[in-house]
Amino acid sequence: MAKVTKDTIIADILQIAPQSADLFLSIGMHCLHCPASIGESVEEACAVHGVDPDELVEKINALIGE
């Protein structure tokens, strides 16, 4: 998978790196498979949940080895 950015869609991340679900859940993103949320970008989801998108992108990329 290419490096995750703030524009990467949550569903794409979960498909390529299912282990990232635990990271999303740990920051309060509990509706990972809801139709609306899976189409959101990391930045959009972070805005809803009050999470810094840059920090989350950094954690996701570290988790998947990018």
Secondary structure per residue as TSV (DSSP state, phi and psi in degrees):
chain	resnum	aa	ss	phi	psi
A	1	M	-	360.0	140.4
A	2	A	-	-67.3	163.7
A	3	K	-	-58.1	135.5
A	4	V	-	-73.2	140.2
A	5	T	-	-126.2	177.8
A	6	K	T	-63.9	-20.4
A	7	D	T	-90.4	-6.1
A	8	T	S	-68.5	137.7
A	9	I	B	-77.7	136.5
A	10	I	H	-54.7	-45.3
A	11	A	H	-59.8	-36.5
A	12	D	H	-65.5	-40.5
A	13	I	H	-64.3	-46.2
A	14	L	H	-64.6	-33.5
A	15	Q	H	-68.7	-43.2
A	16	I	H	-81.5	-34.8
A	17	A	-	-133.9	75.9
A	18	P	G	-57.3	-25.3
A	19	Q	G	-64.6	-15.7
A	20	S	G	-72.0	-14.7
A	21	A	H	-56.4	-41.1
A	22	D	H	-60.8	-36.3
A	23	L	H	-66.4	-45.9
A	24	F	H	-61.4	-44.1
A	25	L	H	-63.3	-37.6
A	26	S	H	-66.4	-19.5
A	27	I	T	-106.5	13.9
A	28	G	T	95.9	6.3
A	29	M	-	-89.9	82.1
A	30	H	-	-89.7	-10.7
A	31	C	-	-105.0	56.1
A	32	L	T	-67.7	-24.1
A	33	H	T	-111.3	11.1
A	34	C	S	-68.7	143.0
A	35	P	H	-54.0	-40.8
A	36	A	H	-71.2	-43.0
A	37	S	H	-71.4	-33.0
A	38	I	H	-69.2	-19.7
A	39	G	T	-92.0	0.1
A	40	E	S	-83.7	151.5
A	41	S	B	-80.8	166.2
A	42	V	H	-56.8	-44.3
A	43	E	H	-62.7	-42.3
A	44	E	H	-64.9	-43.6
A	45	A	H	-64.6	-40.0
A	46	C	H	-65.0	-37.4
A	47	A	H	-61.5	-40.0
A	48	V	H	-69.4	-35.0
A	49	H	H	-100.8	3.2
A	50	G	T	65.9	37.7
A	51	V	-	-112.9	143.2
A	52	D	-	-71.8	114.8
A	53	P	H	-64.4	-32.3
A	54	D	H	-65.9	-41.0
A	55	E	H	-65.5	-41.9
A	56	L	H	-65.7	-43.3
A	57	V	H	-59.3	-41.3
A	58	E	H	-61.9	-44.4
A	59	K	H	-65.5	-41.9
A	60	I	H	-63.9	-45.7
A	61	N	H	-64.4	-35.7
A	62	A	H	-65.9	-39.2
A	63	L	H	-65.0	-39.5
A	64	I	H	-93.9	3.2
A	65	G	T	80.2	27.2
A	66	E	-	-98.8	360.0
